[in-house]
Amino acid sequence: MGIMCASGAVIKKAGANVSTAIISGWLTASEFENWIAQAESFINVATRTNYSDTYAALNTDVQKILEDAASSHAAIQAINYDMSGYTSRAEAQVMLDVNWARLAEAIKLLRDKKSTDFINAA
């Protein structure tokens, strides 16, 4: 299990038509967990803050923003893995767009000085 999110959160964000290989467990847990680890690394580098090392000490609001960002990033990978289950490429693209927007907004919040002051209780 990742630090910032669980696989179930990723599957939900990938949508009802995500690849059955992901839902059935055909995709190995280590491959799935790698998507989550990549998401966490992306968040840490993009925000220039290593949230992975301090996650347990963060307040719930911050943890939920990190969960949102990590699950959205990993869901993008899950959708890209196999789009054949979606009713159309347009449906898959909407899922990608929604997850990208959630990720971008979370990164923007985590980079904002006012947000970081709040996070650090300044």
N, C-alpha and C positions, 0 to 999 in steps of 0.2 A: 504494500500500500504506500502511496506517495505521502509526502508530508502535508501538502496543501489541499489535496482532494483524493477521493476514492474513485475507483473505476466506475461505480454506479452513477456518479454525477456526470462523468464523461459520456456514458451511454445515453443517459437522459438527454443531454444537450445535443448529441448526434442525431436524435430523433427516432421515431417509431420505425423508420425504414432503414436504419443502420444495418450494415452487413450482418447476416446471420453468423458468419465466421467469428465475429466479435462477440455476439450474444451467446453463442453456443460454447464458447471457450476454445474453438479451433485455433484462434490466435493465442499463442502462449501468453501466460500471465507476465512473463518477463518482457515480452515485446510490448504489451500493453502498458506495463509499468514504466518502460523506457519512454513512451510518449509523455507520461506524467512527469518523469524526471526532466525531460527536455523542456517541458512547459515551465517547471519550477526554475530551472537554470535561466531560461529566457526572461522570466519576470525579475529575477535577481539582477541580471546584467542590465536589462532595460531600465530598471529603477535605480541602479547603482546602490542597492541595499540587499544584503544577504538575509532575506526573510526566512530562509530555510533553517538557519542556525538559531533564530530567536522566535520561531513560530509559536511554540508553546506558551511563551510569555506575553504574546500580543493579545490585545483586547479582541473580543469576539467580532466586533465590527470590522476590524482590519483582517482578521482571519477569513471572514466571509467574502471580503473583496478579493483576497488572494485565492480563495476557493473558486470564486467566479472566474477569475482570470485563468487559473490553471486548468480548470475543467473546459473552458472555452477553447484554449490553445490545444489541448489534447483531443477535444471533439473534432476540431478541424482535421487533425491527423486521421481520426477514425472515419470521418466522412470521405476523405481523400483515399483512404485505403481501398475502398470498393464502393463505387456509386451505383452499382447495378440494382440494388434493392429499392432505390428511390423511384417514385412514379415517373420522374423525368429528370433530366439534367438541370432544369430550371428549379425543381424542388431542392435538389442537392445544393445548387448555387445559393439559394435563399438561406439554407441551413449554414452554409459556409459564411455568408455575409453577416448573418445575425451573430454567429460566434466571433467573427473577426471584430465586429462593432463592440461587443461586450468586452473582449480582450483589450481593444484599443482604449476604451473608456476607463477600464480599470487601471491600465498603465498610466493614463493621463492623471487620474486621481492620485495614484501612488507617487507620481513625480511632483505634483503640485506642492509648493511650499506650505500653503495653508493646511493641506491634508497631512503633510509630514509633521507639521507642528502639532496637529491633533493626535497623530499616531504616537508621537513621542511625549505627549502630554505637556507640551511647552506652553 
